[in-house]
Amino acid sequence: MGKNLAPIKILFISISGNTRSFAQKLVQHSQTVHQADSTARLVETIEIGGDDQFIEMQQPFAVLVPTYLGGGNGINNGNQEIMTNEMRETLADNDNYHWCYGVIGSGNRNFNTQFGLTAKQYAVQFQIPVIDFYEMRGTQADVKRIYQELNDFQLQFEQNLSERH
């Protein structure tokens, strides 16, 4: 990894605590990696909550979203995402989504086609890639894999930005 790389910024929303737990694991993992390699990126998180906060993003970031749907099978009925509207509004506010290089989804694989559907809906609405998925609070293997993917996606996004300017 290069010198003085910007931190990995992650916006997340957590209803049951699973997404918050995963975000904290990413932060801890990045600190461990950074201790071994001072050029490794640290992870910084911002939790989107119900306090009517206005966030203006002026640097690359990724989004972590859980999946909560209003009944049905998630494909041809009942695919109305619920409870993460504040994240959707934050991305739309001031066109923050232009700085977002991807979304990571979570959920319960028992929900079959609904698994990760919120992330898929965000990807379509904001035209951003789905980086990956993990189940519930995620495993340590998920943390390592997604940390590396976040590094790769952010580096590519930064390179694209520098080529445009």
URSUL-V74623 format. One line per field, one symbol per residue. ss: DSSP state (h for helix, s for strand, l for the rest). phi: phi as a letter, one per 30 degrees, with the letter a starting at -180 (. if undefined). psi: psi as a letter, one per 20 degrees, with the letter a starting at -180 (. if undefined). Layout:
BEGIN
ss = ???
phi = ???
psi = ???
END
This chain:
BEGIN
ss = lllllllssssslllllhhhhhhhhhhhhhhhhhhhllllllssssslllllllllllllssssslllslllllllllllslllhhhhhhhhhhhhhhhsssssssslhhhhhhllhhhhhhhhhhlllssssssllllhhhhhhhhhhhhhhhhhhhhhhhhhl
phi = .ddhddddcbcbbbccjdddddddddddddddddddbdcdddcbcbddbdchdccccbbeabbcbdcbbdiiciccaicddbiceddeddddehheddcdclbccblcdddhddeiddddddeddchbdddabbchcicdddddddedddedddddddddddddc
psi = qrqlqqqopppqppgiighgggghhgggghhgghhhoiiqpqppqoppakkkqppopkrqrrppprooqmaaiifiqkkopqikhhgghghhpkkhihipjrqpqrapiijdiipjhgghgggggjlqqpgrqqpdiqrhhgggghggggggggggggghghhh.
END
